[in-house]
Amino acid sequence: MLRFLFLILLFVVGLAAAAVWQGEMHHLRRAVPDYLPGWTGDIADDAGVREGQMILPSQGQTPKLTLRWTAKMPGADGFLWDVQLAGQGVDLRAELLLPWLPTRAFLRSGAGAVDLAEVSGGAVTGLIALQALDVEIDDLTGVRRPTGSAKGQAKAVTVQGEELGNGPVAARLEPDGSWQADVSMTEGISPLTGQLSGNLQTAIGQLDVTIADASVLPTSLQSIGMAEGDGLRISLPVPLRY
């Protein structure tokens, strides 16, 4: 999801840099069709710098998501937009800041929620409540380098009918596009720690989970892990659809 927020940021910054505050997407499609990247095809014709939306193409069972942006009154720091990513089971919002000297941009004050049952088609249930999201994109005129962090809470997560519990979630995005999300969960069948990592340029992530007590797990989960004392470690690649 961070990747899609990053893409819309580049779109807004590109239009603003071209001084077409009053323009709309269909103007660009007529004026410079050969210079628009392929992903801009999903931006609505009437979308512009001040207001617009982009429907993200869905893949497989992934819910279709819509990005919306609305300009606010400029502040002391620069131009401001409200940005929303919404769809089945997803509602994330943040503020986009483009400083008066547009060499970098910021997504800040992000918050929202992800309903895991809606996103996963019922394979996993629970809620990820996002309490903080901040992203900075440096060097907009050169090699763009995004960095960011997110913090939240995983609540009542269940996999294959087994309650995994609740716990904090923290994620980090690095300038090279690599990212990592960590979770520590208690109050379920067994305490666990997990890490999901990947890169915005690839569609495969790596999941590593350590469960303290393997004896309480269903056979289907025990069979895909490696014993570590009384516990179990599960490591496997995960397809990602962003």
Sequence and secondary structure as in RCSB ss.txt:
>XXXX:A:sequence
MLRFLFLILLFVVGLAAAAVWQGEMHHLRRAVPDYLPGWTGDIADDAGVREGQMILPSQGQTPKLTLRWTAKMPG
ADGFLWDVQLAGQGVDLRAELLLPWLPTRAFLRSGAGAVDLAEVSGGAVTGLIALQALDVEIDDLTGVRRPTGSA
KGQAKAVTVQGEELGNGPVAARLEPDGSWQADVSMTEGISPLTGQLSGNLQTAIGQLDVTIADASVLPTSLQSIG
MAEGDGLRISLPVPLRY
>XXXX:A:secstr
 HHHHHHHHHHHHHHHHTT TT BHHHHHHH GGGS GGGGGB TT BSSEEEEEE   TT   EEEEEEE   B
TTEEEEEEEEEETTEEEEEEEEEESS S EEEEEEEEEEEHHHHHTTSEEEEEEEEEEEEEEE TTSS EEEEEE
EEEEEEEEETTEEEEEEEEEEEE TTSEEEEEEEEEESSS EEEEEEEETT SEEEEEEEES GGGS HHHHTTS
EEETTEEEEEEEEE   
